[in-house]
Amino acid sequence: MKNRILLAAVLQLFLVLNGCSSDSGNNDSEKTVELQKGEIKADFNVFYRAEDFVIDKDDNVFFIGQTPNEKDYAIKFQKIDKNGNLTLLKGINNYDFSPSRLAVAPTGDFLLIAFNNQNGTDKIFRFENNFTELNPFYTMKPISSPYANKIRLISICNNNDDTYFVYDYNNRQMKRFVAGLKTDVFVAGSEKNEIKDGTGLNAGFSNVDKIISQNNVLYLIDNLHSGGTSTVVSSNIRKLEYVDNQWKVTTLSSTTNADNFYNDIAFDAKGDLYVSIWGKGIYKLNLLDNTLSLFADAELKIFVGEKKLMYSSTVDFKFISGFKFKRNDMYLLESTTVIKISDYQSKLDAATK
């Protein structure tokens, strides 16, 4: 009789504990909840330090960045698929490859420049053998001038064909690399540290940190610094186009506020140009009159998946490191996060209005 009473007590305790467990699974914080103002749903939100990223034809994101808190590699080249799954493609135990800039070729090859790599600032590298190797792909031709410095590439852009535009910071020159012919040619640059509109040798550049291509016209972010400091004297959006058999440089928009410099540019699917201004947000640049209009400057809470979990992260459009558009999707880069937001326009409208 005593054994039956003890068994009943144990069974009752089990049912009570199991009931408590079931109730906790129905916590309101885990239910599917309609997002409120200031909240936005992302396709993925991958927490990782990224320095640059590109998107391939299959909508996979490829990025490179340091891993200071991990013991396996100093730098990692990684892939995020459409479902947000992270895959390590290549680990690099050499901090000279940080920071790096990436470009993806029409063939699917991934190219890289590393402007702090003392032995390779004049080289374009390529990931090979299914990402197991990172090898020099091309070495830029040395400049013939007796006063020329060693070439130091700091930015690269695929021109949507077999050519790439690169900027040589040490010699203040823009060049074009023709991959199929394994050669490079001079485009523009006076070799002086200046912001000067003009053609060919008469055009002056300073620090061309970003280059994008649209319909064979290049758009640049060119920041002029004060001496050898990081203080921005002027931040400029500039256009580089081939006109009358020569390359012409025109400044479209400038700011002299050292705290609000341009730090990225991108075209959307409709062909509109957007620029991010550090500390202010993302703006649309009207190419007809070069005026700026605000697109996004909110700080939003990010949720991923069908449920609003108890934890979340935020994205502040005033302080993003980079962004890209592809069709109806928007990709954002923060210092420690890579974010994808599909159907971004309607989601931003719902979150901010």
C-alpha positions in Angstrom: 0.0 0.0 0.0 2.8 2.3 0.9 4.6 1.6 -2.4 1.4 2.6 -4.3 1.1 5.9 -2.4 4.8 6.6 -3.1 4.4 5.8 -6.8 1.3 8.1 -7.1 3.2 11.0 -5.4 6.1 10.6 -7.8 3.8 10.5 -10.8 1.9 13.7 -9.6 5.3 15.5 -9.1 6.4 14.5 -12.6 3.1 15.8 -14.1 3.5 19.1 -12.2 7.1 19.6 -13.4 6.2 18.7 -17.0 3.3 21.1 -16.9 5.6 23.9 -15.8 8.0 23.1 -18.6 5.2 23.2 -21.2 4.0 26.6 -19.8 7.5 28.0 -20.2 7.5 27.0 -23.8 4.5 29.2 -24.4 6.1 32.3 -23.0 4.8 35.4 -24.8 8.3 36.4 -25.7 8.6 33.3 -28.0 5.3 33.6 -29.8 5.0 34.9 -33.3 4.2 38.6 -32.7 3.6 41.4 -35.1 6.5 43.7 -35.2 6.1 47.2 -33.8 7.5 50.5 -34.8 11.3 50.5 -34.4 11.5 46.7 -35.1 12.5 45.0 -38.3 12.7 41.4 -39.4 16.0 40.3 -41.1 16.7 37.1 -43.2 19.9 36.7 -41.2 22.0 38.5 -38.7 25.4 36.9 -38.5 27.6 38.2 -35.7 31.1 38.3 -37.1 33.7 41.0 -37.6 33.7 41.8 -41.4 35.9 44.2 -43.3 34.4 43.8 -46.7 31.8 41.6 -48.5 30.6 40.7 -51.9 27.5 38.9 -53.2 27.6 36.2 -55.9 25.0 35.4 -58.6 23.3 32.9 -56.3 22.8 35.5 -53.5 25.5 34.1 -51.3 27.5 36.6 -49.2 31.2 36.2 -49.0 33.1 38.3 -46.4 36.6 38.6 -44.9 37.5 39.8 -41.5 39.7 39.4 -38.4 39.0 36.9 -35.7 41.0 38.3 -32.7 39.2 36.2 -30.1 39.6 32.9 -31.9 42.7 30.6 -31.8 42.4 28.9 -35.1 43.0 31.7 -37.6 43.9 35.4 -37.6 41.6 36.2 -40.5 38.8 34.2 -42.1 37.2 34.3 -45.6 33.7 33.0 -45.1 30.4 32.4 -46.8 26.8 33.0 -45.7 24.2 31.2 -47.7 20.6 32.4 -48.3 19.5 30.7 -45.1 22.1 32.4 -43.0 24.3 29.4 -42.6 28.0 30.3 -42.1 30.8 28.3 -43.8 34.6 28.8 -43.4 36.2 28.8 -46.8 39.8 29.9 -46.0 41.6 30.7 -42.8 44.7 33.0 -43.0 47.3 33.2 -40.3 48.7 36.5 -41.4 47.5 39.8 -40.1 49.0 41.5 -43.1 45.8 40.5 -44.9 43.8 42.8 -42.8 42.2 45.0 -43.9 41.4 43.5 -47.3 39.1 44.4 -50.1 37.2 41.9 -52.3 35.9 41.6 -55.8 33.9 38.8 -57.4 34.5 38.0 -61.1 31.9 37.1 -63.6 33.5 33.6 -63.7 32.9 33.3 -60.0 36.5 33.8 -59.0 37.2 35.9 -55.9 39.9 38.5 -56.0 41.5 40.3 -53.0 43.8 43.2 -52.3 45.6 43.7 -49.0 46.9 47.2 -48.6 48.9 46.5 -45.4 50.7 43.5 -46.8 54.2 44.9 -47.0 55.2 42.3 -49.6 52.0 42.4 -51.6 50.6 45.9 -51.7 51.1 45.9 -55.5 49.4 42.5 -56.0 45.9 41.3 -56.8 45.4 37.9 -55.1 42.9 35.1 -56.0 41.4 32.3 -54.0 42.1 29.0 -55.8 41.7 25.3 -55.6 38.3 25.4 -54.0 39.5 28.2 -51.6 42.3 26.1 -50.1 44.9 28.6 -51.5 45.3 32.3 -51.7 47.8 33.1 -54.4 49.1 36.2 -56.2 47.1 36.5 -59.4 48.6 39.7 -60.9 51.3 42.2 -59.9 50.7 45.8 -61.1 53.3 47.3 -63.4 55.7 49.6 -61.7 55.4 53.3 -62.6 58.3 54.5 -64.8 58.6 57.9 -63.1 61.9 58.2 -61.0 59.9 59.7 -58.2 57.3 56.9 -58.1 56.5 55.1 -54.9 55.9 51.4 -54.6 52.3 50.7 -55.7 49.8 50.3 -52.9 46.3 49.2 -53.9 43.6 50.2 -51.5 40.4 49.7 -53.5 39.1 47.4 -56.3 36.0 47.2 -58.4 34.7 44.8 -61.0 33.5 46.6 -64.0 31.0 43.8 -64.8 33.2 42.5 -67.5 36.8 41.2 -67.7 38.3 44.3 -66.3 38.8 45.9 -62.8 39.5 49.4 -61.6 42.0 49.7 -58.8 43.3 52.7 -57.0 47.0 53.1 -56.1 47.2 55.2 -53.0 50.9 55.8 -52.9 51.0 57.3 -56.4 47.5 58.8 -56.4 46.5 57.0 -59.6 43.5 55.1 -60.9 44.3 52.1 -63.1 42.4 49.5 -65.0 43.4 45.8 -64.8 42.4 43.6 -67.8 42.3 40.1 -66.4 42.2 38.2 -69.7 45.2 40.0 -71.1 47.1 40.1 -67.7 47.9 43.7 -68.1 47.0 47.1 -66.5 46.7 50.6 -68.0 46.7 54.1 -66.6 43.4 55.8 -66.3 43.8 59.1 -64.4 45.7 60.8 -61.6 48.2 63.7 -61.3 50.2 61.8 -58.6 49.5 64.7 -56.3 47.4 64.5 -53.1 44.5 66.7 -54.2 40.8 66.8 -55.1 40.9 68.2 -58.6 38.4 67.6 -61.4 39.8 67.1 -64.9 41.0 64.5 -67.3 43.8 62.0 -67.3 47.0 63.4 -65.8 45.2 66.7 -64.8 42.7 65.0 -62.5 43.8 64.7 -58.8 42.8 62.1 -56.2 43.5 61.7 -52.5 42.2 58.6 -50.8 39.8 56.6 -53.0 38.4 54.1 -50.5 35.4 52.9 -52.5 34.7 52.3 -56.2 31.5 51.0 -57.8 30.6 50.6 -61.5 27.3 51.3 -63.2 26.9 51.2 -67.0 30.7 51.6 -67.5 30.7 54.8 -65.3 32.7 54.7 -62.0 31.6 56.3 -58.8 34.1 56.9 -56.1 34.4 58.0 -52.5 37.5 60.1 -52.3 38.4 61.5 -48.8 41.1 64.2 -48.4 42.9 63.9 -45.1 44.8 66.5 -43.1 48.5 65.7 -43.6 49.2 62.2 -42.2 46.3 62.3 -39.8 42.9 60.6 -40.1 41.1 63.9 -39.9 38.9 64.4 -43.0 39.3 67.8 -44.7 36.8 67.0 -47.4 34.8 63.9 -48.2 33.7 63.6 -51.9 31.5 61.6 -54.2 33.1 61.6 -57.6 32.4 60.3 -61.1 34.9 58.8 -63.5 33.7 58.3 -67.1 35.2 57.8 -70.5 34.4 60.9 -72.6 35.9 62.0 -75.9 38.6 59.3 -75.7 39.8 60.3 -72.3 38.9 59.6 -68.6 37.1 62.5 -67.0 36.8 63.1 -63.3 33.9 65.1 -61.8 33.0 65.8 -58.2 29.3 65.4 -57.5 29.0 66.0 -53.8 31.3 67.2 -51.0 31.3 67.7 -47.3 33.9 69.3 -45.1 32.5 68.1 -41.8 35.2 65.7 -40.4 32.6 63.9 -38.3 30.2 63.2 -41.2 32.2 61.7 -44.0 31.0 59.5 -46.8 31.9 55.9 -46.2 30.0 53.8 -48.8 28.0 54.0 -52.0 25.6 51.6 -53.8 23.1 51.5 -56.6 19.7 49.9 -56.1 17.8 47.8 -58.6 16.2 50.9 -60.2 19.5 52.5 -60.8 19.3 55.1 -58.0 22.5 55.9 -56.2 22.7 55.9 -52.4 25.5 57.1 -50.1 26.1 56.5 -46.4 27.3 59.4 -44.3 28.9 58.5 -41.1 26.9 59.8 -38.1 23.9 60.8 -40.3 22.5 57.8 -42.2 22.0 56.7 -45.8 21.0 59.2 -48.4 19.8 59.1 -52.0 22.0 61.1 -54.4 20.0 62.6 -57.3 22.3 62.4 -60.2 20.4 65.1 -62.1 21.1 67.9 -59.7 23.5 66.2 -57.1 21.1 66.8 -54.2 20.9 64.5 -51.2 17.6 63.3 -49.6 17.4 61.1 -46.5 16.6 57.4 -47.0 17.3 55.9 -43.6 18.7 57.1 -40.3 16.9 55.1 -37.6 18.2 52.7 -35.0 16.1 49.6 -35.3 15.8 46.4 -33.3 16.6 43.3 -35.5 14.7 40.0 -35.2 15.3 36.9 -37.3 12.9 34.0 -37.9 9.2 33.6 -37.3 9.4 34.2 -33.5 10.3 37.3 -31.5 12.8 35.8 -29.1 13.7 37.3 -25.8 17.1 38.5 -27.2 17.6 40.8 -30.2 20.2 43.0 -31.8 20.1 46.5 -33.2 21.2 48.2 -36.4 21.9 52.0 -36.5 21.7 53.3 -40.0 23.8 56.3 -38.9 26.8 54.1 -38.2 26.9 51.3 -40.8 30.2 50.3 -42.3 28.8 49.3 -45.7 25.7 48.4 -47.6 24.6 46.8 -50.9 21.4 46.3 -52.8 20.5 43.3 -54.9 17.0 43.2 -56.5 14.6 43.8 -53.5 17.2 42.8 -50.9 19.4 45.0 -48.8 22.7 43.9 -47.2 24.2 45.8 -44.3 27.6 45.6 -42.7 28.4 46.8 -39.2 31.7 46.3 -37.4 30.6 43.0 -35.9 27.5 42.0 -37.9 26.4 41.1 -41.5 22.7 41.6 -42.0 20.3 40.8 -44.9 16.8 42.3 -45.2 14.6 41.1 -48.0 11.7 43.4 -49.2 13.6 46.1 -47.4 11.6 49.1 -48.6 8.2 47.9 -47.2 9.9 46.7 -44.0 11.7 50.0 -43.4 8.5 51.9 -44.1 6.7 49.7 -41.5 9.4 50.1 -38.9 9.9 53.9 -39.2 6.5 55.4 -40.1 
